[in-house]
Amino acid sequence: MLQPTIPHDAAEWKRSITNFACHNPKVNGWAIDNVMTVVTKQFADMTSPEVMVYFNKRG
């Protein structure tokens, strides 16, 4: 399991993690980015209000 303390190295990510043929990948953290939550109108209409409050707080 990847530990949250592992820093992200963009150059190493490109060199090894995205290269299937790389034979010596190094441990690398995930890149940090914005994450958005999207739900369909059908899901929003059928789920409980508490679920939508939760999703609306997530962004």
N, C-alpha and C positions, 0 to 999 in steps of 0.2 A: 504494500500500500504506500502510495506517495505521501510523504510527510508534509504538512503545511509549511514547514520551515525551509523547504528546498526552494532556492531562488530560481527565477526564470532567466535563462540565458538565450536570447533570441538567435545569436549566431550558432550556438550549439544545437538549438532546436532545428534550424534550417539544415545544418550539416548532417545531423544524424536522425532525429526523431521523424522528420518528414521524408527520409530517404530509406525506403524499404531494403535497399541493398547494403546499408551501413552495417558493418560487422562489429563495431565497437561503440554503440550508443552510450552516452553518459546520462546519469540521472539528471532530470531537468524538471523544474516546476512548470505548471500550466501558465500560459500567458494570461494576464489579467485584462478583462474587457467588460463592457456593459452587457448585462443579460436582461432581456425583456421577457415578460410572461404574456402569452397571448392565449385567449380562450375564444371559442366560437360562441355566437349568440345562442345557439341551441344548448350548449353546456351552461352558459350563464343563466339561461331561463330555467333550467331543470335542477340546478344545484341549490344548496341552501345559501341564504344570505351571508352566513358566517364564512363560507368558503370564498365568496366574492370579496368580502372585506379583507380576508387574508391575501388573496391575489392582488387586490388594489394597493395594498401596503407594499408589496414586493416591487412594483414598478413594471 
